[in-house]
Amino acid sequence: MNIRAADGKDFETVKEITLTTIKEIYPKYYPEGAVKIFINHHSDENIMRDLNKGTVYLLITDDGDAAGTVTLTCNEIDRLFVLPSYQGKGYGRALLDFAENEIAKTYDKIIIHASMSAKKIYLKRGFKEIEYNTLDTGYGDYLCFDMMEKLL
């Protein structure tokens, strides 16, 4: 496996990994309105902005398949997704290890907005809850998530 910087030509790949994961995994944890908020947040414009800033990375399997992505914004881990068909194979752990190591080069703590589906993973990795958030989706339901941090 290899984790490499993504660029503009990787847009469709990053978008596919992100939206496929949200659409297949998040409905198990969130109401429909919250899933729509996630999809809107990870818009084409936001993905392309991050690609242009050089803050997006792709995980490529030994078979050459793009299986996951992560975006790093200063000391924050954003958009960490692994395609559902590749979950449970250590790729998420590899992306998180990579992200933590990159951030540790410059910062003494990591921030992440944790979805309900990933919170347990982050707790096991030493992240602590620092803020609980609810957001009215405008669709008659709420999006709940935690801001978490890990001191390095």
Phi and psi in degrees as GROMACS dihedral restraints (atoms count N, CA, C in turn):
[ dihedral_restraints ]
;  ai    aj    ak    al  type     phi  dphi    fc
    3     4     5     6     1  -141.4    20    10
    4     5     6     7     1   139.4    20    10
    6     7     8     9     1  -114.3    20    10
    7     8     9    10     1   124.3    20    10
    9    10    11    12     1  -132.7    20    10
   10    11    12    13     1   158.5    20    10
   12    13    14    15     1   -65.2    20    10
   13    14    15    16     1   139.3    20    10
   15    16    17    18     1   -97.1    20    10
   16    17    18    19     1   159.0    20    10
   18    19    20    21     1  -138.4    20    10
   19    20    21    22     1  -172.5    20    10
   21    22    23    24     1   -54.1    20    10
   22    23    24    25     1   -34.0    20    10
   24    25    26    27     1   -72.7    20    10
   25    26    27    28     1   -11.0    20    10
   27    28    29    30     1   -92.9    20    10
   28    29    30    31     1     5.6    20    10
   30    31    32    33     1   -51.8    20    10
   31    32    33    34     1   -53.3    20    10
   33    34    35    36     1   -61.6    20    10
   34    35    36    37     1   -36.0    20    10
   36    37    38    39     1   -67.1    20    10
   37    38    39    40     1   -47.5    20    10
   39    40    41    42     1   -62.7    20    10
   40    41    42    43     1   -43.1    20    10
   42    43    44    45     1   -61.8    20    10
   43    44    45    46     1   -45.0    20    10
   45    46    47    48     1   -62.3    20    10
   46    47    48    49     1   -45.9    20    10
   48    49    50    51     1   -60.5    20    10
   49    50    51    52     1   -46.1    20    10
   51    52    53    54     1   -63.4    20    10
   52    53    54    55     1   -55.3    20    10
   54    55    56    57     1   -71.1    20    10
   55    56    57    58     1   -37.0    20    10
   57    58    59    60     1   -61.7    20    10
   58    59    60    61     1   -44.5    20    10
   60    61    62    63     1   -64.3    20    10
   61    62    63    64     1   -45.9    20    10
   63    64    65    66     1   -60.1    20    10
   64    65    66    67     1   -49.2    20    10
   66    67    68    69     1   -67.3    20    10
   67    68    69    70     1   -30.6    20    10
   69    70    71    72     1   -91.6    20    10
   70    71    72    73     1   -32.7    20    10
   72    73    74    75     1   -98.8    20    10
   73    74    75    76     1   -46.0    20    10
   75    76    77    78     1   -63.3    20    10
   76    77    78    79     1   -33.0    20    10
   78    79    80    81     1   -61.9    20    10
   79    80    81    82     1   -16.6    20    10
   81    82    83    84     1   -75.4    20    10
   82    83    84    85     1   -18.9    20    10
   84    85    86    87     1  -117.9    20    10
   85    86    87    88     1   -24.6    20    10
   87    88    89    90     1  -128.1    20    10
   88    89    90    91     1   152.9    20    10
   90    91    92    93     1   -71.5    20    10
   91    92    93    94     1   166.0    20    10
   93    94    95    96     1   -54.8    20    10
   94    95    96    97     1   -42.4    20    10
   96    97    98    99     1   -62.1    20    10
   97    98    99   100     1   -37.8    20    10
   99   100   101   102     1   -67.6    20    10
  100   101   102   103     1   -39.5    20    10
  102   103   104   105     1   -62.0    20    10
  103   104   105   106     1   -40.0    20    10
  105   106   107   108     1   -61.9    20    10
  106   107   108   109     1   -38.9    20    10
  108   109   110   111     1   -62.3    20    10
  109   110   111   112     1   -44.1    20    10
  111   112   113   114     1   -60.5    20    10
  112   113   114   115     1   -45.2    20    10
  114   115   116   117     1   -62.2    20    10
  115   116   117   118     1   -44.1    20    10
  117   118   119   120     1   -64.7    20    10
  118   119   120   121     1   -38.5    20    10
  120   121   122   123     1   -64.4    20    10
  121   122   123   124     1   -37.0    20    10
  123   124   125   126     1   -96.4    20    10
  124   125   126   127     1    54.1    20    10
  126   127   128   129     1   -72.7    20    10
  127   128   129   130     1   165.6    20    10
  129   130   131   132     1   -54.0    20    10
  130   131   132   133     1   -43.8    20    10
  132   133   134   135     1   -63.0    20    10
  133   134   135   136     1   -43.4    20    10
  135   136   137   138     1   -68.2    20    10
  136   137   138   139     1   -39.8    20    10
  138   139   140   141     1   -64.5    20    10
  139   140   141   142     1   -46.8    20    10
  141   142   143   144     1   -64.9    20    10
  142   143   144   145     1   -38.1    20    10
  144   145   146   147     1   -57.6    20    10
  145   146   147   148     1   -46.9    20    10
  147   148   149   150     1   -68.2    20    10
  148   149   150   151     1   -37.6    20    10
  150   151   152   153     1   -60.9    20    10
  151   152   153   154     1   -43.8    20    10
  153   154   155   156     1   -65.9    20    10
  154   155   156   157     1   -28.9    20    10
  156   157   158   159     1   -80.0    20    10
  157   158   159   160     1   -11.4    20    10
  159   160   161   162     1    76.4    20    10
  160   161   162   163     1    29.7    20    10
  162   163   164   165     1  -110.5    20    10
  163   164   165   166     1     9.8    20    10
  165   166   167   168     1  -108.6    20    10
  166   167   168   169     1   139.9    20    10
  168   169   170   171     1  -128.9    20    10
  169   170   171   172     1   150.0    20    10
  171   172   173   174     1  -119.2    20    10
  172   173   174   175     1   140.7    20    10
  174   175   176   177     1   -98.0    20    10
  175   176   177   178     1   123.5    20    10
  177   178   179   180     1  -110.6    20    10
  178   179   180   181     1   127.1    20    10
  180   181   182   183     1   -72.9    20    10
  181   182   183   184     1   169.8    20    10
  183   184   185   186     1   -62.6    20    10
  184   185   186   187     1   -22.4    20    10
  186   187   188   189     1   -85.2    20    10
  187   188   189   190     1    -1.0    20    10
  189   190   191   192     1    89.6    20    10
  190   191   192   193     1     9.1    20    10
  192   193   194   195     1   -90.2    20    10
  193   194   195   196     1   139.5    20    10
  195   196   197   198     1   -79.8    20    10
  196   197   198   199     1   115.6    20    10
  198   199   200   201     1  -110.7    20    10
  199   200   201   202     1   -19.7    20    10
  201   202   203   204     1  -158.9    20    10
  202   203   204   205     1   168.0    20    10
  204   205   206   207     1  -148.2    20    10
  205   206   207   208     1   153.9    20    10
  207   208   209   210     1  -147.2    20    10
  208   209   210   211     1   145.8    20    10
  210   211   212   213     1  -119.4    20    10
  211   212   213   214     1   134.8    20    10
  213   214   215   216     1  -115.0    20    10
  214   215   216   217     1   123.4    20    10
  216   217   218   219     1  -122.4    20    10
  217   218   219   220     1   102.5    20    10
  219   220   221   222     1    54.7    20    10
  220   221   222   223     1  -116.7    20    10
  222   223   224   225     1  -101.5    20    10
  223   224   225   226     1    19.5    20    10
  225   226   227   228     1  -110.9    20    10
  226   227   228   229     1   136.0    20    10
  228   229   230   231     1   -92.8    20    10
  229   230   231   232     1   122.1    20    10
  231   232   233   234     1  -122.7    20    10
  232   233   234   235     1   160.8    20    10
  234   235   236   237     1    41.9    20    10
  235   236   237   238     1    55.6    20    10
  237   238   239   240     1   -94.9    20    10
  238   239   240   241     1   109.5    20    10
  240   241   242   243     1  -136.4    20    10
  241   242   243   244     1   141.3    20    10
  243   244   245   246     1  -124.3    20    10
  244   245   246   247     1   130.3    20    10
  246   247   248   249     1   -51.9    20    10
  247   248   249   250     1   138.9    20    10
  249   250   251   252     1   -52.4    20    10
  250   251   252   253     1   -36.5    20    10
  252   253   254   255     1   -70.3    20    10
  253   254   255   256     1   -12.8    20    10
  255   256   257   258     1  -109.3    20    10
  256   257   258   259     1     0.0    20    10
  258   259   260   261     1   -71.2    20    10
  259   260   261   262     1   151.5    20    10
  261   262   263   264     1    82.8    20    10
  262   263   264   265     1    11.0    20    10
  264   265   266   267     1  -116.6    20    10
  265   266   267   268     1     9.6    20    10
  267   268   269   270     1    90.3    20    10
  268   269   270   271     1     0.9    20    10
  270   271   272   273     1   -71.5    20    10
  271   272   273   274     1   -38.6    20    10
  273   274   275   276     1   -62.8    20    10
  274   275   276   277     1   -42.3    20    10
  276   277   278   279     1   -61.0    20    10
  277   278   279   280     1   -42.2    20    10
  279   280   281   282     1   -64.0    20    10
  280   281   282   283     1   -42.2    20    10
  282   283   284   285     1   -64.6    20    10
  283   284   285   286     1   -41.3    20    10
  285   286   287   288     1   -67.5    20    10
  286   287   288   289     1   -41.2    20    10
  288   289   290   291     1   -58.6    20    10
  289   290   291   292     1   -47.1    20    10
  291   292   293   294     1   -59.0    20    10
  292   293   294   295     1   -49.0    20    10
  294   295   296   297     1   -61.0    20    10
  295   296   297   298     1   -46.1    20    10
  297   298   299   300     1   -61.7    20    10
  298   299   300   301     1   -42.7    20    10
  300   301   302   303     1   -65.0    20    10
  301   302   303   304     1   -40.4    20    10
  303   304   305   306     1   -65.4    20    10
  304   305   306   307     1   -45.7    20    10
  306   307   308   309     1   -65.4    20    10
  307   308   309   310     1   -38.7    20    10
  309   310   311   312     1   -62.5    20    10
  310   311   312   313     1   -19.8    20    10
  312   313   314   315     1   -66.0    20    10
  313   314   315   316     1   -23.9    20    10
  315   316   317   318     1  -127.1    20    10
  316   317   318   319     1   -28.3    20    10
  318   319   320   321     1  -121.3    20    10
  319   320   321   322     1   162.7    20    10
  321   322   323   324     1  -106.7    20    10
  322   323   324   325     1     2.9    20    10
  324   325   326   327     1  -152.5    20    10
  325   326   327   328     1   155.5    20    10
  327   328   329   330     1  -116.0    20    10
  328   329   330   331     1   139.4    20    10
  330   331   332   333     1  -115.6    20    10
  331   332   333   334     1   141.8    20    10
  333   334   335   336     1  -148.7    20    10
  334   335   336   337     1   139.8    20    10
  336   337   338   339     1   -92.7    20    10
  337   338   339   340     1   109.7    20    10
  339   340   341   342     1   -93.8    20    10
  340   341   342   343     1   127.0    20    10
  342   343   344   345     1   -73.8    20    10
  343   344   345   346     1   161.5    20    10
  345   346   347   348     1   -60.3    20    10
  346   347   348   349     1   -34.0    20    10
  348   349   350   351     1   -69.9    20    10
  349   350   351   352     1   -22.6    20    10
  351   352   353   354     1  -111.6    20    10
  352   353   354   355     1    -9.1    20    10
  354   355   356   357     1   -54.5    20    10
  355   356   357   358     1   -45.3    20    10
  357   358   359   360     1   -60.0    20    10
  358   359   360   361     1   -38.8    20    10
  360   361   362   363     1   -62.2    20    10
  361   362   363   364     1   -45.7    20    10
  363   364   365   366     1   -67.1    20    10
  364   365   366   367     1   -38.2    20    10
  366   367   368   369     1   -59.8    20    10
  367   368   369   370     1   -42.5    20    10
  369   370   371   372     1   -64.9    20    10
  370   371   372   373     1   -25.2    20    10
  372   373   374   375     1   -89.0    20    10
  373   374   375   376     1     4.2    20    10
  375   376   377   378     1    96.9    20    10
  376   377   378   379     1     6.4    20    10
  378   379   380   381     1   -76.2    20    10
  379   380   381   382     1   148.5    20    10
  381   382   383   384     1  -120.1    20    10
  382   383   384   385     1   143.3    20    10
  384   385   386   387     1   -70.5    20    10
  385   386   387   388     1   131.2    20    10
  387   388   389   390     1  -120.7    20    10
  388   389   390   391     1   -15.4    20    10
  390   391   392   393     1  -161.1    20    10
  391   392   393   394     1   134.0    20    10
  393   394   395   396     1  -104.4    20    10
  394   395   396   397     1   133.6    20    10
  396   397   398   399     1  -126.7    20    10
  397   398   399   400     1   144.3    20    10
  399   400   401   402     1  -128.6    20    10
  400   401   402   403     1   142.1    20    10
  402   403   404   405     1  -132.3    20    10
  403   404   405   406     1   123.7    20    10
  405   406   407   408     1   -69.6    20    10
  406   407   408   409     1   119.7    20    10
  408   409   410   411     1   -75.9    20    10
  409   410   411   412     1   -17.1    20    10
  411   412   413   414     1    82.7    20    10
  412   413   414   415     1     2.4    20    10
  414   415   416   417     1  -114.6    20    10
  415   416   417   418     1    17.6    20    10
  417   418   419   420     1    88.4    20    10
  418   419   420   421     1    12.1    20    10
  420   421   422   423     1  -146.4    20    10
  421   422   423   424     1  -176.6    20    10
  423   424   425   426     1  -127.2    20    10
  424   425   426   427     1   152.2    20    10
  426   427   428   429     1  -106.3    20    10
  427   428   429   430     1   123.3    20    10
  429   430   431   432     1  -113.1    20    10
  430   431   432   433     1   135.3    20    10
  432   433   434   435     1  -157.4    20    10
  433   434   435   436     1   161.6    20    10
  435   436   437   438     1  -112.9    20    10
  436   437   438   439     1   141.9    20    10
  438   439   440   441     1   -90.5    20    10
  439   440   441   442     1   132.0    20    10
  441   442   443   444     1  -128.5    20    10
  442   443   444   445     1   156.6    20    10
  444   445   446   447     1  -140.0    20    10
  445   446   447   448     1   156.3    20    10
  447   448   449   450     1  -134.0    20    10
  448   449   450   451     1   123.4    20    10
  450   451   452   453     1   -81.5    20    10
  451   452   453   454     1   136.6    20    10
